[in-house]
């Protein structure tokens, strides 16, 4: 059995079961006793926990990640140490990894599903990058898919720790190397664009059902990321829209300068594609495939088998590009040619060739100058130029303008920048040249500035989302979240049932949103019936099986009920209580043997002399001065359903009323009070059912 199962960390987190393991930590499911919620706990492996510097970085990185709060990022609740154990407390995800999801699908995902997933991944990365945190290890294994189809990115900041801890290159590194960016493989400086490259590989895998590069070792895969060009996604899966292939290719551009500059930039293209899957972008696949040829730089590392060392060694021993191999072949051919022609040419002839080449170069240069002067100066002077009036674009939606290029021909329209404004997102707010300006041919480009919308927070539909997550998200935007608890059978406890601000509404700091939050199913209740006067076993059965209560029995000496009968119940008759509540029943042990019974009152008064004649007849007996309590047997009617209204009178005075379940066992034994000999009448639903005389003595 795992040594941590059942352990209580910080007198708060009870470890219940092991749910996973990675290269750095083991993950457990645990119960937080303070907040009464399930969490996931990552415990640092023992070999890493011995390194004091690693533990320090572990805490620093984890605490930085704990500041992130976004619906598409796995929340980190706590970072702590208990009994020499370093651990992170995280949100427990009810779902599977994206890698497992793709394996279950057994093939490529549809482009719509891929778009849904990558959009959420990029939103999470955008939030992290805005707070200066780079993931460094984006791969399907670190992306969780929840049951509702939403996505959460896990293990932020952990990759840097893993790379510092692993001094040797093993097959365990292969999973991450499939998604590594070229600059990571080279050992170059990395920024948020490294995460974008890895996200592009994830998108490539979702769309095609395969990885862009495969190899027998991590080094061979990393080499391909630097030197190779992946197969076009549409060659593998022709159903992929061309625009989505372009987005994937741009995200995976080897040249960092041609890659998306930020997660927001990639999100903008994804959103444009979502609105119009037939959109045409200004860049092409050929524009993106050419990349820089930066040499490998080896990072500092411990051990001669570090990934960067092995990568550099393999690059030194292998040709880097197809061009390198071509140059090497040409050099070998040149050597063979010189050997075949050795001695055939004289030294004088060799000296003439450079001179001829120099003359040819000068002639080409002069021809270029003449061509330029003719086209730039002479031709415009002898050819009348056409003029065009610049159309009005301000106030129009850029999407509308770009979707109908013929309406603005022969002008080409280019977006120069986006600007935050109160105007709707996508509306053109400025253009250059101005509308109505007359321009000549050759000056037919119009650059526009487009509204990026306001900076206001846009409300989403948070139905069935954990309230705490949404509360933290709104709080980070300066918006107050108000909680109202309601019972709801269809929504899990602590998850949102409804909100009073609809999705799409823009909110400002200081605004308030009220959420109805589920408390789970509404508890069931029972109306307590009479149990006093029943035998113990019968009363327990009614309380437990009929009323769904928990009977708790105490025994007392009592002379009003026979031994074994109930003399008291803690919850009064006709009280509505939640099922599962405890009801205390006192059961009679009979009269207390240590207490002497009280003397009977005299039956006749003492005789006294009186000179006066008696004005009243002598009493033959004297009634007791106080009422006496006595249990009586009442048989309930048989074959009835529902409830029975029971009313009992003593000498014409109502002494007992109750609503009784018709299915409870008969008879019942209510306790009545009276003096002397009295007529007792029992009514069921206001109909006289029984009558008998009881001696209250």
C-alpha positions in Angstrom: 0.0 0.0 0.0 1.2 3.5 -0.8 2.8 5.1 2.3 0.9 8.3 1.9 -2.6 6.9 1.7 -4.5 7.9 4.8 -1.9 10.5 5.8 -3.1 13.9 7.0 -1.0 16.9 5.8 -1.0 20.0 7.9 -3.9 18.6 9.9 -6.0 19.6 6.9 -5.5 17.5 3.7 -6.4 13.8 4.1 -4.9 11.7 1.2 -7.4 9.2 -0.1 -5.9 7.6 -3.2 -3.1 7.8 -5.8 -4.4 9.0 -9.2 -1.2 9.6 -11.2 2.6 10.0 -11.4 5.0 12.1 -13.5 8.7 12.7 -13.7 8.7 15.2 -10.8 5.8 14.3 -8.5 3.1 11.8 -7.6 -0.5 13.0 -7.7 -3.1 12.0 -5.1 -6.8 12.7 -4.5 -7.3 14.2 -1.1 -10.1 15.8 1.1 -9.6 19.3 2.4 -11.3 19.1 5.9 -11.3 22.8 6.3 -13.3 23.6 3.2 -14.9 20.1 2.8 -13.9 19.8 -0.8 -11.9 17.3 -2.9 -8.5 18.4 -4.2 -5.5 17.0 -6.0 -2.1 17.1 -4.3 1.2 16.8 -6.0 3.9 15.5 -3.7 7.5 16.1 -4.8 9.4 12.8 -5.4 11.9 11.9 -2.7 15.0 12.1 -4.9 14.2 15.7 -5.9 13.2 16.7 -2.4 16.8 16.1 -1.3 18.0 19.1 -3.4 17.5 22.2 -1.3 17.9 24.5 -4.4 15.3 22.6 -6.3 12.9 22.8 -3.4 13.3 26.5 -3.2 12.6 26.9 -7.0 9.7 24.5 -6.6 8.1 26.8 -4.1 8.9 30.0 -5.9 7.5 28.7 -9.3 4.4 27.2 -7.7 3.6 30.4 -5.7 3.8 32.4 -8.9 1.5 30.0 -10.7 -0.9 30.2 -7.8 -1.5 33.8 -8.7 -3.1 32.8 -12.0 -6.9 32.7 -12.1 -8.5 31.7 -15.3 -11.3 29.3 -16.4 -8.8 27.6 -18.8 -6.0 27.1 -16.3 -6.0 24.4 -13.5 -6.2 26.4 -10.3 -3.4 26.1 -7.7 -4.9 26.5 -4.2 -1.9 26.1 -1.9 1.9 25.4 -1.8 3.2 24.0 1.4 5.5 21.6 3.3 4.4 19.0 5.9 6.6 16.5 7.7 9.5 17.2 5.2 7.0 16.7 2.2 6.9 19.4 -0.4 3.5 19.5 -2.1 1.1 21.6 -4.2 -2.7 21.6 -3.7 -4.6 22.0 -6.9 -8.1 21.9 -8.3 -9.3 18.3 -8.8 -10.3 17.9 -12.4 -13.1 15.5 -13.4 -11.8 14.6 -16.8 -9.0 13.2 -18.9 -6.0 14.6 -20.7 -6.2 15.7 -24.3 -3.8 13.0 -25.2 -6.1 10.3 -23.7 -9.1 12.0 -25.5 -7.3 11.8 -28.9 -6.3 8.2 -28.2 -10.0 7.3 -27.4 -11.0 9.0 -30.7 -8.5 6.8 -32.5 -7.9 9.4 -35.3 -7.9 13.1 -36.1 -10.5 15.3 -34.4 -12.9 17.3 -36.6 -11.6 20.8 -37.4 -14.5 22.3 -35.4 -13.6 20.4 -32.3 -9.9 21.2 -32.8 -10.8 24.9 -33.1 -12.9 24.7 -29.9 -10.0 23.1 -28.0 -7.1 25.3 -29.3 -9.1 28.5 -28.7 -9.5 27.6 -25.0 -5.8 26.6 -24.8 -4.7 30.0 -26.2 -7.0 31.9 -23.8 -5.3 30.2 -20.9 -1.9 31.0 -22.4 -2.9 34.6 -23.0 -3.8 35.0 -19.4 -0.5 33.4 -18.2 1.7 35.4 -20.6 0.0 38.6 -19.5 1.4 37.9 -16.0 4.9 37.0 -17.2 4.5 33.3 -16.9 5.7 31.0 -19.8 4.5 27.3 -19.6 7.5 25.8 -21.5 5.9 22.3 -21.8 2.6 22.7 -23.7 1.6 19.2 -24.9 -1.7 17.2 -24.9 -0.5 15.4 -21.7 -0.7 18.7 -19.8 -4.1 19.7 -21.1 -7.3 18.5 -19.3 -10.6 17.9 -21.1 -13.6 18.2 -18.7 -16.9 16.4 -19.1 -18.6 19.6 -20.3 -16.1 19.9 -23.1 -14.1 22.8 -21.6 -10.3 22.7 -21.4 -7.8 23.5 -18.7 -4.1 23.8 -19.1 -2.1 22.2 -16.2 1.5 22.3 -14.9 2.4 25.9 -15.5 6.0 26.7 -14.6 6.9 23.1 -14.0 8.9 22.5 -17.2 11.7 24.8 -16.1 12.0 22.8 -12.9 12.0 19.5 -14.7 14.7 20.6 -17.1 16.8 21.7 -14.2 16.3 18.4 -12.4 17.0 16.0 -15.4 20.7 15.9 -16.1 20.5 13.0 -18.5 18.7 12.5 -21.7 16.4 9.5 -21.5 13.4 8.1 -23.5 11.2 9.8 -20.8 12.0 13.1 -22.5 10.5 12.0 -25.8 6.9 13.0 -25.0 7.9 16.7 -24.5 10.5 16.8 -27.3 7.7 16.1 -29.8 6.3 19.5 -29.0 9.5 21.5 -28.3 10.1 24.7 -30.1 13.3 25.1 -32.3 14.7 27.8 -30.0 14.2 25.5 -26.9 16.0 22.7 -28.8 18.9 25.0 -29.7 19.2 26.3 -26.2 18.4 29.9 -27.3 16.5 32.5 -25.3 12.8 31.7 -25.2 9.7 33.8 -24.7 5.9 33.4 -25.0 6.3 32.5 -28.7 7.8 29.1 -27.6 4.4 28.2 -26.0 2.7 29.3 -29.3 4.9 26.9 -31.3 4.1 24.0 -29.0 0.4 24.9 -29.2 0.7 24.8 -33.0 2.1 21.3 -32.8 -0.9 20.3 -30.6 -3.3 21.8 -33.1 -1.4 19.9 -35.9 -1.8 16.6 -34.0 -5.5 17.2 -33.4 -6.2 18.0 -37.1 -4.1 15.2 -38.6 -4.1 12.5 -36.0 -0.3 12.4 -36.1 2.8 14.3 -34.9 4.7 16.5 -37.3 8.0 14.7 -36.5 8.9 11.2 -35.3 12.2 9.7 -34.4 14.0 6.9 -32.5 15.4 9.3 -29.9 14.6 12.7 -28.4 17.7 14.2 -30.1 16.6 13.1 -33.6 13.1 14.6 -33.0 14.6 17.8 -31.8 16.9 18.0 -34.8 13.9 17.8 -37.1 12.2 20.7 -35.2 15.2 22.8 -36.1 15.9 21.7 -39.7 12.9 20.1 -41.2 9.6 21.2 -42.6 6.5 19.2 -41.6 4.2 17.7 -44.1 1.3 20.0 -45.0 -1.8 19.2 -42.7 -4.1 19.2 -45.7 -1.9 16.6 -47.4 -2.8 14.3 -44.5 -6.4 15.4 -44.0 -7.9 17.2 -47.0 -11.0 18.1 -44.9 -9.0 20.8 -43.0 -10.0 24.3 -44.2 -7.0 26.1 -45.9 -7.3 29.1 -43.4 -6.9 26.8 -40.4 -3.9 25.1 -42.0 -2.4 28.6 -42.4 -3.0 29.3 -38.7 -1.3 26.0 -37.8 1.6 26.7 -40.0 2.1 30.2 -38.7 2.0 29.0 -35.1 4.7 26.4 -36.0 7.0 28.8 -38.0 10.6 27.9 -37.3 11.5 31.6 -37.7 10.4 33.2 -34.5 9.8 36.5 -36.3 7.3 34.9 -38.6 5.4 33.1 -35.8 2.5 34.8 -34.0 3.9 37.5 -31.8 1.4 36.7 -28.9 -1.4 34.4 -27.9 -3.8 37.2 -28.5 -2.7 37.6 -32.1 -3.3 33.9 -32.7 -6.7 34.1 -30.9 -7.6 37.0 -33.3 -7.0 34.8 -36.4 -8.8 31.9 -34.8 -11.8 34.2 -34.1 -11.7 35.6 -37.7 -11.7 32.0 -39.0 -14.5 31.0 -36.7 -16.6 33.8 -38.1 -15.7 33.0 -41.7 -14.1 29.6 -42.3 -13.5 30.7 -46.0 -11.4 33.7 -44.9 -8.2 34.4 -46.8 -5.2 35.6 -44.8 -2.6 38.0 -46.2 0.3 35.5 -45.7 0.8 32.2 -47.4 2.4 28.9 -46.4 5.5 29.6 -48.5 5.9 32.9 -46.7 6.0 31.1 -43.3 8.2 28.1 -44.2 11.5 30.0 -44.7 13.3 30.3 -41.4 16.5 31.5 -39.8 19.6 29.3 -39.7 20.8 30.1 -36.2 23.6 27.8 -35.1 23.2 25.6 -32.1 24.2 27.1 -28.7 24.8 24.7 -25.9 23.2 25.7 -22.5 24.9 25.1 -19.2 24.0 21.8 -17.9 25.2 19.0 -15.6 26.4 15.8 -17.3 27.7 15.2 -20.8 24.4 13.7 -21.9 22.3 16.8 -21.5 19.7 17.3 -24.3 21.5 20.4 -25.6 24.9 18.7 -25.5 23.6 15.6 -27.3 21.8 17.9 -29.8 24.9 19.9 -30.5 27.0 16.8 -30.9 24.5 15.2 -33.3 24.3 18.5 -35.4 28.1 18.6 -35.7 28.1 15.0 -36.9 25.2 15.3 -39.3 24.5 17.7 -42.3 22.1 20.4 -41.0 20.1 21.0 -44.2 19.4 19.8 -47.6 21.4 22.7 -48.9 24.4 21.7 -46.8 24.3 18.2 -48.4 24.0 19.8 -51.9 27.0 22.1 -51.3 29.0 19.1 -50.1 28.1 17.1 -53.2 29.1 20.1 -55.4 32.4 20.3 -53.7 33.1 16.6 -54.3 32.1 17.0 -57.9 34.4 20.0 -58.3 37.3 18.0 -56.8 36.7 15.2 -59.3 36.4 17.7 -62.2 39.8 19.2 -61.2 41.4 15.8 -61.1 40.1 15.0 -64.6 41.2 18.3 -66.0 44.5 18.7 -64.2 47.1 20.2 -66.5 44.6 20.9 -69.3 44.4 24.6 -68.8 47.3 27.0 -68.7 47.8 29.6 -66.0 47.4 32.5 -68.5 43.9 31.3 -69.4 43.0 31.1 -65.7 43.9 34.8 -65.3 41.6 35.9 -68.1 38.4 34.5 -66.6 38.2 36.9 -63.6 38.6 39.9 -65.8 35.8 38.9 -68.1 33.5 38.3 -65.1 34.3 41.8 -63.7 33.4 43.4 -67.0 30.1 41.5 -67.2 29.2 42.6 -63.6 29.8 46.3 -64.5 27.6 46.0 -67.6 24.8 44.4 -65.6 25.0 47.2 -63.0 24.8 50.0 -65.7 21.9 48.3 -67.4 20.1 48.2 -64.0 20.6 52.0 -63.5 19.2 52.8 -67.0 16.2 50.6 -66.4 15.4 52.3 -63.1 15.8 55.8 -64.5 13.5 55.0 -67.4 10.7 53.6 -65.2 10.9 56.1 -62.4 11.4 59.3 -64.4 11.0 59.1 -68.1 8.0 56.7 -68.4 5.8 58.8 -66.0 6.6 61.9 -68.0 5.5 60.4 -71.3 2.6 58.3 -70.0 -0.5 60.0 -68.6 -1.3 58.6 -65.1 -4.7 57.4 -64.1 -6.2 58.9 -61.0 -8.6 57.4 -58.5 -10.8 58.7 -55.7 -10.2 57.1 -52.2 -13.5 55.5 -51.0 -14.9 56.1 -47.5 -14.0 53.2 -45.2 -14.4 54.7 -41.7 -17.4 53.5 -39.9 -17.5 50.2 -41.8 -16.7 46.8 -40.4 -13.3 45.5 -41.6 -14.8 42.0 -42.1 -17.4 43.5 -44.4 -14.8 45.5 -46.4 -12.4 42.5 -46.8 -15.2 40.1 -47.8 -16.0 42.2 -50.9 -12.7 43.3 -52.4 -14.3 44.0 -55.8 -16.4 46.8 -54.4 -13.2 48.7 -53.6 -11.1 47.7 -56.6 -8.4 48.7 -57.6 -7.5 49.6 -54.0 -6.0 47.1 -51.6 -6.9 47.5 -47.9 -4.4 46.7 -45.2 -5.0 46.8 -41.4 -2.1 48.8 -39.9 -3.1 48.4 -36.3 -5.9 47.8 -33.8 -6.8 50.4 -31.2 -8.8 50.2 -28.0 -12.0 52.3 -28.3 -15.6 52.5 -27.3 -16.6 51.7 -30.9 -17.6 48.1 -31.7 -14.8 45.7 -32.3 -13.8 45.5 -35.9 -15.1 48.9 -36.9 -12.7 51.1 -39.0 -11.9 54.2 -37.1 -9.3 55.8 -39.3 -7.8 55.5 -42.9 -4.8 56.7 -44.8 -5.2 58.3 -47.4 -8.4 60.2 -46.3 -11.7 59.5 -48.1 -12.2 61.7 -51.2 -8.4 62.1 -51.8 -7.4 61.7 -55.5 -4.5 59.3 -56.0 -2.6 58.0 -59.0 -2.1 54.4 -60.0 0.7 52.9 -58.0 -0.6 54.5 -54.8 -3.6 52.2 -54.5 -3.1 50.9 -50.9 -5.3 52.1 -48.1 -4.2 51.4 -44.6 -6.8 51.4 -41.9 -6.9 51.5 -38.1 -9.5 49.1 -36.6 -11.3 49.2 -33.2 -10.3 46.5 -30.9 -13.3 47.2 -28.7 -13.2 48.5 -25.2 -11.2 47.2 -22.3 -14.3 46.4 -20.4 -14.8 42.9 -19.1 -17.3 40.9 -21.2 -19.6 38.6 -19.2 -19.7 34.9 -20.1 -22.3 32.2 -19.4 -21.0 30.6 -16.2 -23.7 28.0 -15.8 -22.4 24.8 -14.2 -19.0 26.4 -13.4 -17.5 26.2 -9.9 -18.5 29.4 -8.1 -15.2 30.0 -6.4 -13.3 30.1 -9.8 -15.8 32.6 -11.3 -15.7 34.7 -8.1 -11.9 34.9 -8.3 -12.0 35.8 -12.0 -14.5 38.6 -11.5 -12.6 39.9 -8.5 -9.4 40.2 -10.6 -11.4 42.5 -12.9 -12.8 44.6 -10.0 -16.3 43.1 -10.2 -18.2 42.0 -7.2 -19.8 38.5 -7.2 -22.8 37.9 -4.8 -23.8 34.4 -3.9 -27.3 33.1 -3.3 -27.6 29.5 -2.3 -30.5 27.5 -3.8 -31.4 23.8 -3.9 -31.0 22.2 -7.4 -31.0 18.5 -8.2 -29.3 18.9 -11.7 -26.3 21.0 -10.7 -23.5 19.9 -8.4 -23.1 21.6 -5.0 -21.1 24.8 -5.2 -21.6 25.1 -8.9 -23.5 28.0 -10.6 -27.2 27.5 -11.4 -27.9 31.0 -12.9 -26.7 34.6 -13.1 -28.5 37.9 -13.2 -26.2 39.4 -15.9 -26.5 37.8 -19.4 -23.5 36.6 -21.4 -22.0 39.3 -23.7 -22.8 42.1 -21.3 -19.8 44.5 -20.8 -19.0 45.2 -17.1 -17.0 47.9 -15.4 -15.0 47.7 -12.2 -17.4 48.1 -9.3 -20.3 46.4 -11.0 -22.1 43.6 -9.2 -23.2 40.1 -10.5 -25.5 37.9 -8.4 -25.2 34.1 -8.9 -27.5 31.4 -7.7 -25.3 28.6 -6.5 -26.5 25.0 -6.0 -26.6 23.5 -2.5 -27.4 20.1 -4.1 -30.8 18.4 -4.0 -33.3 19.7 -1.5 -33.4 17.5 1.7 -36.5 15.5 2.2 -38.6 16.0 5.4 -41.1 14.0 7.5 -44.0 15.1 9.8 -43.4 13.5 13.2 -46.3 11.4 14.4 -47.2 10.2 18.0 -44.7 7.7 19.4 -45.5 8.1 23.1 -47.5 5.1 24.4 -46.0 2.7 21.8 -43.9 -0.3 22.7 -40.2 0.3 22.2 -39.7 -1.9 19.1 -42.8 -0.5 17.4 -41.8 3.1 18.1 -38.2 2.5 16.8 -39.6 0.9 13.7 -42.0 3.8 13.0 -39.2 6.4 13.6 -36.6 4.6 11.5 -38.6 3.0 8.6 -41.6 5.3 8.2 -40.3 8.7 9.3 -36.7 8.1 8.2 -35.3 9.5 11.5 -32.5 8.1 13.7 -34.1 6.9 17.0 -31.9 7.3 20.1 -33.2 5.3 23.1 -32.8 6.2 26.8 -34.5 4.3 29.6 -36.1 6.0 32.7 -38.3 4.9 35.6 -41.9 6.0 35.0 -45.1 5.0 36.6 -47.4 6.4 33.8 -46.5 3.7 31.3 -45.8 0.0 31.6 -42.2 -1.1 31.3 -41.0 -1.1 27.7 -43.3 1.6 26.5 -42.3 5.1 25.2 -43.1 7.9 27.7 -41.4 10.8 25.9 -40.3 11.9 22.4 -37.9 14.8 21.8 -39.6 16.1 18.7 -43.3 17.1 19.2 -46.1 15.6 17.2 -46.8 17.3 13.8 -43.4 18.9 13.6 -41.8 18.8 10.1 -38.1 17.8 10.3 -35.4 16.9 7.8 -35.1 13.1 7.3 -32.0 11.7 8.9 -32.5 13.9 12.0 -32.1 12.3 15.5 -35.2 11.8 17.7 -34.7 10.8 21.4 -37.2 8.3 22.8 -37.5 7.7 26.6 -38.7 4.2 27.4 -40.3 3.3 30.7 -38.5 0.9 33.1 -41.7 0.8 35.2 -42.1 2.5 38.7 -38.9 3.3 40.5 -38.4 0.5 43.1 -36.6 2.8 45.5 -39.5 5.3 45.7 -42.5 4.4 48.0 -45.9 4.8 46.4 -47.8 7.8 47.6 -50.7 7.2 50.1 -54.2 7.0 48.7 -56.4 10.0 49.5 -59.1 9.5 52.1 -62.3 8.3 50.5 -64.6 10.1 53.0 -64.1 13.3 55.0 -64.0 13.1 58.8 -67.3 13.4 60.6 -67.8 16.6 62.6 -70.6 17.9 64.9 -72.5 20.9 63.7 -75.4 22.7 65.5 -76.7 23.8 62.2 -78.6 21.4 60.0 -76.8 20.2 57.0 -77.7 22.2 53.9 -76.3 19.7 51.5 -76.5 15.9 51.5 -73.5 14.1 52.9 -71.0 13.1 50.3 -70.7 9.4 49.7 -67.2 9.7 48.1 -64.6 12.3 47.4 -63.1 12.8 43.9 -59.3 13.2 43.5 -58.2 16.8 43.6 -55.8 16.4 40.6 -56.1 14.8 37.2 -54.5 11.4 36.7 -52.6 10.4 33.5 -53.3 7.1 32.0 -52.4 5.3 28.7 -55.3 3.8 26.8 -55.4 1.4 23.8 -56.8 2.7 20.6 -57.2 0.4 17.6 -56.7 2.1 14.2 -58.9 1.3 11.3 -57.5 -1.3 8.8 -57.3 -1.0 5.0 -56.8 2.7 5.0 -54.1 4.8 3.1 -52.9 8.3 3.6 -53.3 9.9 7.0 -56.0 9.7 9.8 -57.0 12.6 11.9 -57.4 11.2 15.5 -59.3 13.1 18.2 -60.0 11.7 21.7 -62.3 13.3 24.3 -62.5 12.6 28.0 -65.8 13.5 29.6 -66.6 15.5 26.5 -63.4 17.5 26.6 -60.8 17.0 23.8 -57.6 15.7 25.4 -55.7 14.4 22.4 -55.4 15.2 18.7 -52.9 14.0 16.1 -52.4 13.2 12.4 -51.3 9.6 12.1 -50.0 7.7 9.1 -52.6 5.1 8.3 -49.9 2.5 7.5 -48.3 2.5 10.9 -48.9 -0.7 13.0 -52.0 -0.7 15.2 -52.9 -0.3 18.1 -51.5 3.0 19.5 -51.3 3.9 23.2 -52.0 7.7 23.8 -51.7 9.1 27.3 -54.9 10.8 28.6 -55.7 12.7 31.8 -58.8 12.8 33.8 -60.5 12.4 37.3 -62.4 9.5 38.4 -64.6 7.5 36.1 -64.9 9.2 32.6 -66.3 8.4 29.2 -63.6 8.3 26.5 -64.7 8.8 22.9 -62.4 8.2 19.9 -63.0 10.0 16.6 -61.4 9.2 13.2 -61.7 12.1 10.8 -64.4 13.6 13.0 -66.4 10.3 13.0 -67.0 8.6 16.3 -65.3 5.2 16.1 -64.9 4.0 19.7 -66.2 4.8 23.2 -65.4 3.3 26.6 -65.2 4.2 30.3 -61.8 4.7 31.9 -61.1 4.9 35.6 -58.6 7.6 36.3 -57.4 6.6 39.7 
